[in-house]
Amino acid sequence: MIKKLMSFAILVLLASSMQAQDELTPQLYETYEDYKESSIGKRRIKHADIQPLIQKFKANPKFEVQKVGESIQGRDLHLISIGSGDSNIFLWSQMHGDEPTATQAIFDILNFLDAPEFNEEKEAILSKLKLHFLPMLNPDGAEVFTRRNALGIDINRDALRLQSPEGQTLKRLRDSLDADFGFNLHDQSKYYNAERTEKPATISYLATAYNYEKDINEVRANAMKVIVYMNKIIQNYAPGQVGRYSDDFEPRAFGDNIAKWGTSLILIESGGYPDDPEKQEIRKLNYVSILSALYTIANESFKNIPIGDYEKIPRNDRMLFDLKIENVTYELMGDDYILDLGIFNHEVDLEGHNQFYYKSSVADQGDLSTFYGYKTFDANGYKIVPPKVAQVTRIEHPMDLLKDGVAFVKTEKPEKSAFVHFPLILVNDAFKLKNFRLQPGINPTFFLEKEGKLTHAVINGFLIDLSKPLDQQNTGNGLINGK
């Protein structure tokens, strides 16, 4: 009887914890702007951008901040800790220099932990856990917005040889903290989708495998259970937009080895979200997801979650384009063919790696019925029309040129620039438009015609409705000399 009463009491306590948690999450989402770190609002953040923030927390007695290492080029790596609990939780971000979304979210979380609101919930977390944050593990890569470090290696494939000082720091911290849970925070391609759906995999999770057999021990099972809870949370704000990252074992990777060494490893990958090029909505989802995870770990409510629900999360797939044009008529050598086009809008960094412009390409063409697009246009009844070239002294109204079927313009060009802010391609006087031919790899610049009338332009991979003002559409950018 006593055992039954104790079991019942535990169930009541878990139910109470889950109810409190379910009430907390909407508040976290709704109040997010109060804690968002506004000084780092763009993706291309650098080591210097986060130093004032680190110093702010270093001066705050609530936090313990220590230098724990240096990058190859001598940039300091810092660990920021808070909490008095017995269970260590280790979170690190930007192991890849061009994956900054979670770095931004970490500072949002730190602001939340420092704020006077939500005292009861924060006490529940910080009395049970000690949180350790290592933001921007690869500052040299972040400086030039590239995946690899200054040695040219992928830090996430350096868990065995430990050739990089960044990898050595990560290993030393893992060993010294012996964390119960680790959060390995990344960005993934925006072209991943939740399997067999048109929804982008805005957030993808993984309870990392620790061997080739993908066995599930208690350590991995705990990570799975927490992920199931985080998935439940994110479904409220990005329904259908959660994926499950591949759990193929990679013996050189830190995540796989950290799971092997006894830490419940949770990988979070930030993917794509419609009309969110700077990933600020995804940053918000990271904030909500991670704080919710910390709460369920602290109150141990995750333990009651069946691990079978982990397998119900759709797998990651990679079947997305920025723009998909379906069923368009394309004339070649006197015959008409029906094609689908899949277009990528590639980002090209400007000097200094603070800003970028788009240079698009046709990624694929043919039958793309199993693929999806962030934007999809059904071009049934529309015909592709090659662009024209015109020479003008000054471009005052780009839409007038577009309505005449002109995409390439011979005119005075800005110096030292590869792009313009309006949808035209500027070329030199010697430019001649060769025979237009669609094929993967080309820059997609052409027009769409229906019943003998031009209706749309595709300039540098962006679809433009010729019946609407340009300032009411996302027209991307034009290019100069095709650069």
C-alpha positions in Angstrom: 0.0 0.0 0.0 2.8 2.4 0.9 4.5 1.8 -2.4 1.3 2.4 -4.3 0.8 5.7 -2.4 4.3 6.7 -3.2 3.9 5.9 -6.9 0.6 7.9 -6.9 2.3 10.8 -5.3 5.1 10.8 -7.9 2.6 10.7 -10.7 0.7 13.7 -9.2 4.0 15.6 -8.8 4.9 14.9 -12.4 1.5 15.9 -13.6 1.7 19.1 -11.6 5.2 19.8 -13.1 4.0 19.2 -16.7 1.0 21.5 -16.1 3.2 24.3 -14.8 5.6 23.8 -17.7 2.7 24.0 -20.2 1.7 27.3 -18.7 5.2 28.7 -18.7 6.0 28.1 -22.4 3.4 30.5 -23.9 4.7 33.2 -21.5 8.2 32.6 -22.7 7.1 33.0 -26.3 5.0 36.1 -25.7 7.5 38.0 -23.6 10.5 37.1 -25.7 11.2 40.6 -27.0 11.8 41.8 -23.4 14.9 39.6 -23.3 16.1 39.5 -26.9 19.7 40.9 -27.1 19.2 43.6 -29.7 22.9 44.4 -30.2 23.3 41.1 -32.3 20.3 41.2 -34.6 22.0 40.0 -37.8 23.5 36.5 -38.5 27.0 37.7 -39.4 28.1 38.4 -35.9 31.7 38.4 -34.9 33.8 37.7 -31.8 34.1 41.5 -31.1 30.3 41.8 -31.2 29.8 39.5 -28.2 32.7 40.7 -26.0 30.7 43.6 -24.5 28.0 41.1 -23.6 30.4 38.7 -22.0 32.0 41.5 -20.0 28.5 42.6 -18.8 27.9 39.1 -17.4 31.4 39.0 -16.0 30.6 42.0 -13.9 27.3 40.5 -12.7 27.7 38.5 -9.4 24.9 36.1 -10.5 27.2 34.7 -13.2 30.7 33.1 -13.2 32.6 34.0 -16.4 36.0 32.5 -17.1 38.3 32.3 -20.1 38.7 28.7 -21.0 40.8 28.8 -24.1 41.8 30.5 -27.3 41.2 30.0 -31.0 44.1 29.4 -33.4 44.1 33.2 -34.2 44.1 34.1 -30.5 40.5 34.9 -29.8 39.4 34.2 -26.3 36.8 31.4 -25.6 34.7 32.1 -22.5 32.4 29.9 -20.4 29.5 31.6 -18.7 28.0 29.7 -15.8 25.0 30.2 -13.5 23.1 28.1 -11.0 23.7 26.2 -7.8 22.4 22.8 -8.6 24.2 19.5 -8.5 23.5 18.6 -12.2 25.8 20.2 -14.8 24.3 21.2 -18.1 26.7 22.2 -20.9 25.6 24.2 -24.0 27.9 25.3 -26.8 27.3 27.1 -30.0 28.8 28.1 -33.3 31.3 25.2 -33.6 30.8 26.1 -37.3 31.5 29.8 -37.8 28.6 30.4 -40.2 26.0 28.9 -37.8 25.3 31.7 -35.4 21.5 31.4 -34.6 22.0 29.6 -31.2 24.8 32.1 -30.2 22.2 34.8 -30.4 19.7 32.7 -28.5 22.2 32.0 -25.8 22.5 35.7 -25.0 18.7 36.0 -25.0 18.6 33.2 -22.5 21.3 34.8 -20.3 19.2 38.0 -20.3 16.2 36.1 -19.2 18.1 34.4 -16.4 19.3 37.8 -15.2 15.9 39.5 -15.3 13.6 39.9 -12.3 10.6 38.2 -13.9 9.8 34.5 -13.7 11.5 34.1 -10.3 9.7 30.9 -9.4 10.5 29.2 -12.7 14.1 30.3 -12.7 14.5 29.2 -9.1 13.2 25.8 -10.1 15.9 25.6 -12.8 18.9 27.2 -11.1 18.4 25.4 -7.7 18.6 22.0 -9.5 21.0 22.7 -12.3 24.2 24.5 -13.0 24.2 25.9 -16.5 27.4 26.4 -18.5 27.3 28.3 -21.8 30.2 28.4 -24.3 29.0 30.8 -27.1 30.9 30.9 -30.4 33.4 28.0 -30.1 34.8 28.9 -33.6 35.4 32.7 -33.5 37.9 32.6 -36.4 35.4 31.0 -38.7 32.7 33.5 -37.5 35.1 36.3 -38.5 34.9 35.3 -42.2 31.5 33.6 -41.9 32.7 30.1 -42.9 32.1 26.6 -41.5 35.7 25.7 -40.8 38.3 27.1 -38.4 41.6 28.9 -39.3 43.3 25.5 -39.7 40.8 24.7 -42.4 39.3 21.8 -40.5 35.8 21.1 -39.3 36.0 21.2 -35.5 33.1 18.8 -35.3 35.3 16.1 -36.9 38.2 16.7 -34.5 36.9 14.8 -31.4 39.6 12.1 -31.7 42.7 13.7 -33.0 42.1 17.0 -31.1 44.4 19.0 -33.4 42.5 22.3 -33.0 42.7 24.4 -29.8 39.0 24.9 -30.0 38.4 21.1 -30.0 40.8 20.7 -27.1 38.9 23.3 -25.1 35.6 21.5 -25.8 37.0 18.2 -24.8 38.6 19.5 -21.6 35.3 21.2 -20.6 33.3 18.1 -21.3 35.6 16.0 -19.1 35.7 18.5 -16.2 32.0 19.2 -16.1 30.9 15.6 -16.8 27.6 17.1 -17.7 24.4 15.2 -17.4 23.0 16.9 -20.5 24.8 18.6 -23.4 23.3 20.8 -26.0 25.2 20.9 -29.3 23.8 23.9 -31.1 24.0 24.3 -34.9 22.5 25.7 -38.1 21.5 23.4 -41.0 20.6 24.2 -44.6 17.3 26.0 -45.1 16.6 23.4 -47.9 15.8 20.7 -45.4 12.1 19.9 -45.0 10.2 17.6 -42.7 10.0 14.3 -44.6 7.3 14.1 -47.3 5.9 17.5 -46.5 6.3 21.0 -48.0 7.2 22.3 -44.5 10.8 23.4 -43.9 12.6 21.7 -41.1 12.8 24.9 -39.1 14.2 23.1 -36.1 15.7 19.6 -36.2 16.6 17.5 -33.2 18.8 14.5 -32.7 19.6 12.3 -29.7 23.1 11.4 -31.0 24.0 7.8 -31.5 27.1 6.5 -29.6 27.8 3.5 -31.8 27.2 2.1 -35.3 24.4 -0.1 -34.0 22.5 3.0 -32.8 21.8 1.3 -29.5 19.6 3.1 -26.9 20.9 3.2 -23.4 19.6 5.3 -20.5 21.8 8.2 -21.5 20.5 8.4 -25.0 16.9 7.6 -23.9 17.0 10.7 -21.7 18.0 12.9 -24.6 15.2 11.4 -26.7 12.6 12.1 -24.0 13.7 15.8 -23.7 13.6 16.1 -27.5 10.0 14.8 -27.5 9.0 17.5 -25.1 10.8 20.2 -27.1 9.1 19.0 -30.2 5.7 19.3 -28.5 6.6 22.9 -27.6 7.7 23.9 -31.1 4.6 22.4 -32.7 2.6 25.3 -31.1 4.6 27.9 -33.0 5.9 26.2 -36.1 3.4 23.3 -36.7 4.8 20.5 -38.9 8.2 22.3 -39.1 10.3 20.0 -36.9 12.6 17.3 -38.3 14.7 14.5 -36.9 18.3 14.7 -37.9 20.0 11.6 -39.2 21.4 9.5 -36.4 24.1 7.7 -38.5 27.1 7.3 -36.2 30.1 9.5 -37.0 33.1 8.3 -34.9 35.0 11.5 -35.4 32.2 13.9 -34.3 32.0 15.6 -30.9 28.3 14.9 -30.5 28.6 11.2 -31.0 31.6 10.9 -28.7 30.1 13.1 -26.0 27.1 10.7 -25.9 29.6 7.8 -25.8 31.4 9.4 -22.9 28.1 9.5 -20.9 26.4 12.8 -21.5 22.8 12.9 -22.8 23.6 14.8 -26.0 20.9 16.9 -27.7 21.7 18.3 -31.1 19.6 21.3 -32.2 19.8 22.4 -35.8 18.3 25.7 -36.9 17.0 25.4 -40.5 14.8 27.7 -42.5 11.6 29.7 -42.0 9.6 31.5 -44.6 10.5 35.2 -45.0 13.1 35.0 -42.2 16.5 35.4 -43.9 18.2 36.5 -40.7 16.7 33.6 -38.8 15.3 35.8 -36.0 12.1 33.8 -35.7 14.2 30.6 -35.5 16.3 32.3 -32.9 13.2 32.9 -30.8 12.2 29.2 -31.2 15.7 28.2 -30.0 15.2 30.4 -26.9 11.8 28.9 -26.1 12.9 25.3 -26.9 16.0 25.4 -24.8 14.5 27.1 -21.8 11.6 24.6 -21.9 14.1 21.8 -22.0 16.0 23.1 -19.0 12.8 23.3 -17.1 11.8 19.7 -17.8 15.3 18.5 -16.9 15.2 20.4 -13.6 11.9 19.0 -12.5 12.5 15.6 -14.1 9.1 15.6 -15.8 10.8 14.3 -19.0 11.3 10.9 -17.3 7.6 10.1 -17.8 7.7 10.6 -21.6 7.7 7.4 -23.7 10.8 7.2 -26.0 8.6 5.7 -28.7 7.3 9.2 -29.4 10.8 10.2 -30.6 10.5 8.0 -33.7 7.2 9.8 -34.5 9.1 13.0 -35.3 9.5 13.2 -39.1 13.0 12.6 -40.5 14.9 15.4 -42.2 14.6 15.4 -45.9 16.2 17.8 -48.4 13.6 18.5 -51.0 13.1 22.3 -50.8 13.9 25.1 -53.3 13.6 28.8 -52.7 11.4 29.1 -55.8 9.7 26.2 -57.6 8.0 27.0 -60.9 5.6 24.2 -61.9 4.3 23.1 -65.3 5.8 25.8 -67.4 6.1 25.6 -71.2 9.6 25.8 -72.6 10.2 25.9 -76.3 13.4 24.2 -77.6 14.2 23.8 -81.3 10.6 24.4 -82.3 9.0 22.0 -79.9 7.2 22.7 -76.6 8.0 20.9 -73.4 6.5 21.0 -69.9 9.0 21.5 -67.1 9.3 22.2 -63.5 12.1 24.5 -62.3 13.8 24.5 -58.9 15.8 27.6 -58.1 18.2 28.4 -55.3 19.0 31.9 -54.1 22.6 31.6 -53.0 24.1 34.2 -50.6 27.4 35.8 -51.6 29.3 37.6 -48.8 30.5 41.1 -49.3 34.0 42.1 -48.3 34.2 42.2 -44.5 31.6 39.4 -44.2 29.0 41.7 -42.7 26.5 41.7 -45.5 25.6 39.6 -48.6 23.7 39.7 -51.9 22.0 37.0 -53.8 23.3 35.2 -56.9 20.8 32.5 -57.9 21.0 29.4 -60.0 18.7 26.8 -61.5 19.2 23.8 -59.2 17.2 21.3 -61.2 14.6 21.0 -63.9 12.2 18.4 -65.3 9.7 16.5 -63.2 10.1 18.0 -59.7 6.7 16.8 -58.4 8.3 15.3 -55.3 10.0 18.6 -54.4 8.7 21.7 -52.7 9.4 25.4 -52.6 9.4 28.2 -50.1 7.5 29.9 -52.9 5.7 27.8 -55.5 4.2 29.2 -58.7 1.9 27.1 -60.9 2.8 28.1 -64.4 0.3 25.9 -66.2 -0.6 27.8 -69.4 2.5 30.1 -69.1 5.4 30.1 -71.5 9.0 31.0 -70.9 10.2 34.0 -72.9 13.9 34.9 -73.3 15.0 38.3 -71.9 15.9 41.3 -74.0 18.9 43.7 -73.8 18.4 47.5 -73.9 20.7 50.5 -73.6 19.6 53.4 -71.5 21.4 56.4 -70.1 19.7 56.2 -66.7 17.5 53.7 -65.0 14.6 55.6 -63.3 11.8 53.1 -63.5 12.9 49.5 -63.6 9.3 48.2 -63.9 8.9 50.0 -67.3 11.9 48.0 -68.6 10.6 44.8 -67.2 7.2 45.2 -68.7 9.0 45.5 -72.1 10.7 42.2 -71.5 14.1 43.8 -70.8 16.3 42.2 -68.1 19.8 43.1 -69.3 20.7 46.8 -69.4 23.7 48.6 -70.8 24.1 51.7 -68.7 26.4 53.4 -66.2 27.3 50.9 -63.4 28.2 51.6 -59.8 31.9 51.2 -59.1 33.2 48.4 -57.0 29.9 46.6 -56.7 28.6 43.3 -57.8 24.9 43.9 -57.4 22.2 46.6 -57.5 19.1 46.9 -55.3 16.6 46.7 -58.2 15.8 43.6 -60.3 17.9 44.2 -63.5 21.2 42.8 -64.7 23.6 45.6 -65.7 26.1 44.7 -68.4 28.9 46.4 -70.4 28.6 47.7 -73.9 30.2 44.6 -75.4 27.7 42.3 -73.9 25.7 40.1 -76.3 22.9 37.8 -75.2 23.7 34.3 -76.4 21.0 31.9 -77.4 18.9 31.5 -74.3 18.8 27.9 -73.0 17.5 26.6 -69.7 19.8 24.2 -67.9 20.9 23.5 -64.3 23.6 25.9 -63.1 22.5 29.0 -65.1 21.4 32.2 -63.5 17.6 32.1 -63.9 16.7 35.3 -65.7 13.7 35.2 -68.1 10.0 36.1 -68.5 6.7 34.4 -68.3 4.0 35.0 -70.9 0.3 34.0 -70.9 -2.0 34.4 -73.8 0.6 36.5 -75.6 1.1 38.9 -72.6 4.1 39.2 -70.3 2.9 38.6 -66.8 6.0 37.8 -64.7 9.7 38.3 -64.7 12.2 36.0 -63.1 15.3 38.1 -62.4 18.3 36.5 -60.7 15.9 33.8 -59.4 13.2 36.0 -57.9 9.7 35.9 -59.3 8.2 39.4 -60.0 4.6 40.0 -60.7 4.5 42.7 -63.4 1.0 43.8 -62.3 2.2 44.8 -58.9 4.6 47.6 -57.7 8.1 46.5 -57.1 8.1 47.9 -53.5 5.3 45.5 -52.6 7.3 42.4 -53.6 10.5 40.6 -52.6 12.5 41.2 -55.7 15.9 40.2 -54.3 18.7 42.1 -56.1 20.0 42.6 -59.6 23.6 41.8 -60.7 26.4 43.7 -62.4 28.1 42.0 -65.3 26.6 38.7 -64.1 28.9 38.7 -61.1 
